[in-house]
Amino acid sequence: MPAERDGDSVRRRRRRRTRGVLAVAALAAAAWAVRDIPLALGGRAAGPRAERVGRSAQFRAGKFRNRESTHTMVGVPDQAVLRELFFGASRRRPTGPIPVVRPGPTDAAGSSGALAVTWYGHASALVELDGRRVLIDPIWSDRCSPSRLVGPRRLHPPPVALADLPPVDAILISHDHYDHLDLPTVRALSRGGSAPFVVPLGVGAHLERWGVPADRIVELDWDESATVAGLTLTATAARHFSGRGFSRDRTLWASWVIAGADRRVFYTGDSGYFEGYAEIGATYGPFDVTLMQIGAYDPAWPNIHMFPEEAVAAHLDLRGDVLIPVHWATFDLALHTWADPVNRLWREAKARDVRLAVPRPGERIDLADPPPLDPWWESVT
């Protein structure tokens, strides 16, 4: 009997030690999972940066505002939304691997006289203009989230490694949401080159906290411009919102005009449809190509993301020639089916006689001779 009691006591001590080890391991795993989250939340404007924010016509009562009344998001999702989110039958993911184009040496080299756009997925794109390169809203992470373990995950790999991108002359950021401003990508670009980050007001505080040198941060208000490598980069209005944590609208959001000697590119950033597109077209257009946000829409937030039909209307307001859709295919961020944005866009473009180019992720579109439209997405829908 004493021997049995001693054996039970040993087993209990072993179980306690095992539970202790597992508890420590769980705490360590949790700490590893959240260790980058405080940094990913970014910084807050202070000093001269905050003073400049406060002088902006877009900044009122402690927040940046749209020029028109805008409801940014639904409150508590209703039962129908929750049911569709967790149990819906809509195909929010492709049925097979998304075809990805691996850029070759010719794509990387480009041409001094070319106007070309390479779409890497979601809103990330490379614009070649007058022999210069502008990288837009780069996100190379596996998730658009402050966490490495949770959050929307990529539906296709990046077409090219970040380190294998050709040298760029400027990096444009439209706003500070996680699917447009990505901490690991920013840090890699900061270490691996010298291109300036051209961003809306207040976003520089995030970059500064992440170690981007102050002399590589250019912050602009709407209708302000910077000249970089001979290109004129102008922040223009958008209808959206901002925020990486619990506070919103402490940083500005923007669309962008990229202008060379005689050709122009427009990028929407994230935006609902608004009358400002016609004003931008009249002031800065016409545009040889527009990069138009078409995905992640819903009737619950109609003011902050365009429906595909609205993207076509905005393209016409802007006096655009070729329309290239962005902000679709890479992350599952809404309840519509995966191919719904591009199918609706294609129908509307045909109905309104709009020139459309829909690249695969990684595909380079030469605007001197855009390829005929190939509905490649149908093979994985």
Sequence and secondary structure as in RCSB ss.txt:
>XXXX:A:sequence
MPAERDGDSVRRRRRRRTRGVLAVAALAAAAWAVRDIPLALGGRAAGPRAERVGRSAQFRAGKFRNRESTHTMVG
VPDQAVLRELFFGASRRRPTGPIPVVRPGPTDAAGSSGALAVTWYGHASALVELDGRRVLIDPIWSDRCSPSRLV
GPRRLHPPPVALADLPPVDAILISHDHYDHLDLPTVRALSRGGSAPFVVPLGVGAHLERWGVPADRIVELDWDES
ATVAGLTLTATAARHFSGRGFSRDRTLWASWVIAGADRRVFYTGDSGYFEGYAEIGATYGPFDVTLMQIGAYDPA
WPNIHMFPEEAVAAHLDLRGDVLIPVHWATFDLALHTWADPVNRLWREAKARDVRLAVPRPGERIDLADPPPLDP
WWESVT
>XXXX:A:secstr
 HHHHHHHHHHHHHHHHHHHHHHHHHHHHHHHHHTTHHHHT     HHHHHHHHH TTEETTEE  SS      S
S  HHHHHHHHH  S  S SS        HHHHH  TT  EEEEEETTEEEEEETTEEEEES   SSBSSSSSSS
S B SS  SS GGGS   SEEE    STTTS HHHHHHHHHH    EEEETTTHHHHHHTT  GGGEEEE TT E
EEETTEEEEEE       SSS  SSS   EEEEE SS EEEE  S    THHHHHHHHH  EEEEEEE  S  TT
STTTS  HHHHHHHHHHTTEEEEEEES SSS  SSS TTHHHHHHHHHHHHTT EE    TT EEETTS      
GGGGG 
